[in-house]
Amino acid sequence: MPQALQQSIKALLKKHNAVLLAHNYMRDEVQEIADITGDSLGLSQEAAKTAADVIVFCGVHFMAESAAILAPEKTVLLPRLDAGCPMADMITADALQQFKRQHPGVPVVTYVNSSAAVKAYSDICCTSANAVKVVNSLAANEIIFTPDRNLGQYVARFSSKKFHFWDGYCPTHERLKPEAVAALKKSHPDALFICHPECNPAVVSLADHVCSTSGMYDYCRKSSATQFIIGTEAGILYRLRHESPDKEFILASPALICPNMKLTSLEDILSALETLQPVVKVAEEIRIPAKRALDRMIAVPRD
């Protein structure tokens, strides 16, 4: 059955000159047929470069918005319109404006895991991979960091700036407890523990390496270690095991499953391609300032 669905999807992708994007946390069978897999912003940037007319984004709502911000001339489909992000929902544009009034003149650094409306009221965006460089690229000695307090506290370890954290977090990463990690490290003494900076600071402190999802692939592929404890959403295991079949990957907790990331099925993708719905668009008055915040981030030197 999955193979038949996959073939039907591929035929419709070709018919509509569409590209299928899948986030690293998607179901295995979705990642298997994706044209491009990766993290949220990387996918949007790749989609904007393609000659495709239609972008089918297998992820959550803010990711499809980012694609619409960067490629407004393309049709962006989100197969499950109800696939949201609890962390992104923890802050609104109105709430951010109020927070800014409490700290007048302080620039806002916003994690890309946020709505287009929140990006529009931000000075610059960041990803989990470049957050340290983005923050340290600013001349200001004081910043507002939103919406992820855990990523913000991780970045603060590498910066002398004063931080004002918004009290948001990823519920999935927050479910990983330091006690669970310590127990796994004890039972697997040769394993390296790798975690995402969205994890709680107590968990991050136990890590042998902290990085984004894309960084995890590179690190595990290049490492001489053969056993890894993985501290991020379970979907990442598909590609890790595919790229390094000779290595063992142990999920740090069975609780590391994002229900929103698991909503999108092959049936949903097929339906979206049959109907060319649901479409995600961003109004120009929001898209333009949101793109400005993303462009400023992209302009920050990588080295």
N, C-alpha and C positions, 0 to 999 in steps of 0.2 A: 504493500500500500504506500509507504513513504516514497519508494522509488517512482511509482506512477505519478504521485503528486509532484515530486521533484522535476520529472520530465515535463509535466504540464506547465509548471512554473517557468522552466527554462524556455519553453516555446513562447509563452506570453511575454517574457522579458525581451526576447528577440523581436517579437511583433511590435512592441511598443517602444523599441529602442530605449530600454530601461536598464538601470544598474541596480543590483541587489546588495545593500550594505547590511552587515551584521555586526553588532557590538560583541566584544569578547565574552560577554556574559550570557549570550543567547543560547537556546537549546542546541544540542549537538547537531541535530538534523538540519537546523537552519544555517549554522555555521558551515556545514558541509557543502551547501550549494551556493553560498554567498560569492559574489564577484570580488568583494573586498571585505576583510574583517579587520577590526582594530578598535581603538578607543573613540570616544564620541567626537571630539574635534577633528582628529585625524581623518575619520571617515567623511566628515563634512567637507574638509579641504580636498580630499581625493575626489569626492563627488562633484565638486565645483569645477574640477579640472577636466572631467570626462566630457565626451561628446554626447552623452545620453540626454534624452529629453525628459525622462522620468527617473526619479530617485525613489526606490522603495527602501525605507529606513526601518530596519528591524532593531528597535531599541525602545527608548522611552521618549515622552513628548518633547522635552527640552532639546534632545538630540535632533529631532526632525526640524524643530524651530531653527537650530543652528545651521542646518543645511539650507533652509529657506532664506536665512539671513545672507548666507554666502553665495547662494545660487538662486536669486529671485526669479530668473527667467525659466527655471525648470519646475516641473510638477513634482512636489514632494509628497509621497504617500507614507502614512504611518498605519500599518495594517491593523493595529489595535489602538484606537484613539484613547482608550482608557488606561493605557500603559503610562503611568505617571512616575514621578520621582518624589518620595516623601521629603527628602532633604530640600529639593528645589521648592517644594510647597511650603517649607518652613519660613520663607520670607516672601513678601510681596513688594511691589514697587512703592506702594504707600508707606509700608513699614520701613523700607530703606530710606525714603525721603525724611521720615521722622527721625531715624537714627542719625542721618547726616546733619540734621538741624541741631542735634545734641553735641556734635563734634564739627563745628563750622570750619570750612576750609581744608578738612582732612580728606585726602584722596581715597577713593573706594576701589579696592581690589576684589573682584568677584570671580569665584570659581566658575568654570564653564557649566558645572552642574547646577544651572539656574535658569529661570525663565528669560525669554527675550526682553520682557518688560523690566526685569531687574537689571539685566545687562545694560539696557538703555540709560539707566540712572547711575551707571558705574563709570569710573575713569578708565579702567583697564581690566581685562580678564586674565585668567591664568588657568593652566591645567595642573594636574598633580605632578606632572613631569617638570614643568618650568616655573612653578610657583615661587621658588626661592630666587631665581634670576629675575623674575618680574618684579617682585617686591624690592629687591636690592637695586633694581634699575631706576627706581623713583628717587627724586631729589628730596622729597619730604622725609622728615624724621619720625613721622607719625602716620599710621594708616588705619583705615577700616577694612577688616577682612571678613568677607561674607561668601556663602552662608555656612561653610563648614568649619566649625571650631577646632575639630581634630586636625585637619589639614593646616589650619592657621597656626595651631600650637606647634606643629612639626616645623613649619617654615620659620617660626620665631626662634627656633634653636640656631638658625643660621643667619640671623639678622639682629642688628643692634637697634632697630626701630621700635617704637612703642606701638603696640597693637590694640585695637578695639575689636574684639571678636563678636560676630553675630552668633547666637546660641543655636546653631543648626548642626545636624549630623546625619550620617547615613545609618538608618536603623539596622541594616544588614551587617555592616562592619562593626557597629557598636555591640552586636550580639557576641562577638568574639571576646572571650574573657582571658585575662592573663593566666589564670589558673589552668585553663585548658591547654594553653600554649606550653606552660611550664611542664605539665604532665607529658605532653607529646615529646618535648625536647629530652625529657628524662628517659622515656621509653625508646627514643630513636636518637641516641647520642651523636651519631655521625651525620645526622640530617641538618641542613641549614634552614633556618626559619626566615622566610621572605614575606613581608606584609606590605599592604597598601597604606599610604599615610592617612587614609580616611579612618583607620583603626584608632581606638582609644590610645592616648599617650602611654598608658601602662603596658599595652601590648606592643606598641612601637619600640619601647625601651628594651624589649626582649629580642628584637629582630637582628639577624645577621646582615640583612639588607632591606632597605625600604625604598620602594619605587612604584611607578605607575604600572598598569597592566601590560602595556607595551614593553616597559623596562623589564618586566618579569620574564618575558619570552627571551629577550636578549641575554639576560643574566644567567638563566638556567641553561640555555643552549651553549654558552661559552664557558660556564663553570666546570671545573674538574670534579666537583662533587657529583654523587650519583643519587642522592636522596634529599628531597626538599619537603618541608612543611609549608603549605601555601596559605597565607592569610589574606584571602580576598574571595570574591564570589565564585561559586563552584564551576560556573561556565568556563572559566579560564583553563580548566583541566583538559578540555578537549584538544585544544591546540598545543598545550604543553606536552601532552602525551604523544601527539602526532609528530611534533618536531623532534622530540627526544625519547623515542620508544625504549631506549636502553636505560632510562632513568626512572626513579620512583617518585611520584608526587602524592603527598598525603594532605588532604584537606584539613585545615586546622580545627574545623568544627562543622558538624552537620547542619548547624544553624546558618551557615554562610550561603544561603540561597535567597535571592531577591525575587519575590513573587511577581513583581512588575516585569522584570527581565525575562521571566519564564512564561509570560502571557502569550506571546506571539508564536503561533503554530504554522505549520505548512499550509493548513487549510485557510488561515487568515491571510497569508501572503497570496495564495491563489485567488481568494475573493477580492483582495485589493487590486490585483492585476486585471481581473475580469471586469470590475466596475470602475477602475481608476479612482477609487475612494477608499478611505477618507483622505482628503487633501489637507495639508498643514500649510498655512500662509501666515506671514507676519506683516502687519500694517506698516506702510512706509514710515510713518511718524515714530514707530518703534524700531523698525529694521535699521534705519540709517544710523541713529546713535548707538544701537547695539553693535552694529558692524564696526563702528569707530572704536569701540572698546576692544573688540576682537582684533582689529587691524593693529592697534597699538601693542597688543600682546605679541602678535606675529612679528612685529618690527623689532622686538627685543632680541639682541644677538644671542645665538645659542651657545657660543663659547665665551 
